[in-house]
Amino acid sequence: MVDFDRPRPADLKNTRDQPGTGKVDFNDADPKYLETDESEFPGTDYDGEVPKVRAELTHVLVDEHSRSFPGKNIFVAKSFNELTFAQVSGLEHLAVVDGHDVWAVDDGTSSTEGDGGCTKPGRQGDFEADEADEADEADDKTVTFKKQ
């Protein structure tokens, strides 16, 4: 009979300190849904009027797109140029309504400089938000979305 020492269990945790830093080039100017023939909000069946107040518009955009895309995290940003993404999966630029970009994401992190329209009613789903503290002049906001 052969006697041997049992190996330790494998450690399958991700121990990388730095995730990949590759860039993805996609056409951010053309969202997935462009037509407004059937709805005021492309990609949804919304038939109401487009709210004129920014906070109300953001709230309705998030609600309507969340209903149309169940299982996705939805967020709205006023300016694509103020957004950065890290370790995201399932990112889709859904629509643009009155200058507000609507995004869907499975999981990952999004950071916004300025308010970018990404205020409390500007996102819906499973997420944790790190709000900027009052001393932070850049006013960055970071949101980490989790798969629903």
ZAMARGU-4260 file (C-alpha; in steps of 0.2 Angstrom, whole numbers, plus 5000, padded with zeros to 4 digits):
<rodrens>
0) 5000/5000/5000 | 5006/5017/4995 | 5005/5031/5008 | 5004/5050/5003 | 4999/5067/5010
5) 4983/5074/5005 | 4985/5091/4996 | 4978/5107/5003 | 4961/5112/4995 | 4964/5124/4980
10) 4961/5142/4984 | 4950/5149/4969 | 4949/5167/4975 | 4954/5180/4963 | 4970/5187/4970
15) 4974/5200/4956 | 4977/5217/4964 | 4973/5226/4948 | 4959/5221/4935 | 4962/5222/4917
20) 4963/5240/4910 | 4958/5237/4891 | 4947/5249/4883 | 4931/5245/4874 | 4927/5256/4859
25) 4908/5256/4855 | 4897/5269/4847 | 4891/5279/4861 | 4882/5291/4850 | 4869/5278/4844
30) 4859/5269/4857 | 4851/5253/4854 | 4834/5260/4853 | 4831/5275/4842 | 4813/5275/4836
35) 4800/5285/4846 | 4785/5280/4834 | 4778/5268/4847 | 4783/5277/4863 | 4791/5293/4869
40) 4804/5283/4877 | 4813/5272/4865 | 4814/5254/4870 | 4798/5255/4881 | 4779/5256/4879
45) 4778/5273/4889 | 4764/5283/4881 | 4764/5298/4893 | 4772/5315/4890 | 4790/5318/4893
50) 4792/5327/4909 | 4801/5344/4908 | 4808/5344/4925 | 4825/5335/4925 | 4823/5326/4941
55) 4805/5320/4936 | 4812/5315/4919 | 4826/5305/4926 | 4814/5296/4938 | 4801/5291/4925
60) 4815/5286/4913 | 4822/5274/4926 | 4805/5267/4931 | 4800/5264/4913 | 4816/5256/4907
65) 4816/5245/4923 | 4799/5238/4918 | 4805/5235/4900 | 4821/5227/4905 | 4818/5216/4920
70) 4833/5209/4928 | 4844/5223/4922 | 4851/5238/4933 | 4846/5254/4925 | 4854/5271/4927
75) 4852/5288/4918 | 4866/5301/4915 | 4865/5318/4908 | 4882/5317/4900 | 4891/5302/4893
80) 4907/5312/4894 | 4907/5312/4913 | 4905/5293/4915 | 4919/5280/4918 | 4916/5261/4919
85) 4926/5247/4927 | 4923/5228/4927 | 4906/5229/4919 | 4897/5216/4910 | 4881/5217/4900
90) 4883/5236/4897 | 4870/5243/4885 | 4867/5261/4879 | 4848/5259/4878 | 4841/5277/4873
95) 4843/5295/4873 | 4828/5306/4879 | 4830/5325/4880 | 4849/5323/4882 | 4848/5310/4895
100) 4857/5294/4892 | 4849/5278/4898 | 4860/5263/4902 | 4857/5245/4907 | 4871/5235/4915
105) 4872/5217/4923 | 4886/5221/4935 | 4901/5232/4937 | 4906/5250/4943 | 4901/5266/4936
110) 4908/5283/4941 | 4901/5300/4938 | 4910/5317/4939 | 4898/5331/4943 | 4880/5326/4945
115) 4878/5318/4927 | 4860/5315/4931 | 4865/5301/4942 | 4856/5307/4957 | 4846/5295/4969
120) 4831/5293/4957 | 4844/5291/4942 | 4847/5272/4945 | 4837/5257/4950 | 4842/5239/4953
125) 4854/5230/4965 | 4868/5242/4969 | 4879/5251/4982 | 4883/5269/4980 | 4898/5278/4987
130) 4892/5297/4988 | 4906/5310/4987 | 4909/5318/5003 | 4907/5337/5005 | 4926/5340/5004
135) 4928/5331/4988 | 4929/5345/4975 | 4928/5333/4960 | 4911/5328/4966 | 4914/5310/4960
140) 4900/5297/4963 | 4904/5278/4962 | 4890/5265/4960 | 4894/5247/4960 | 4880/5237/4952
145) 4877/5218/4956 | 4868/5205/4945 | 4850/5204/4950
</rodrens>
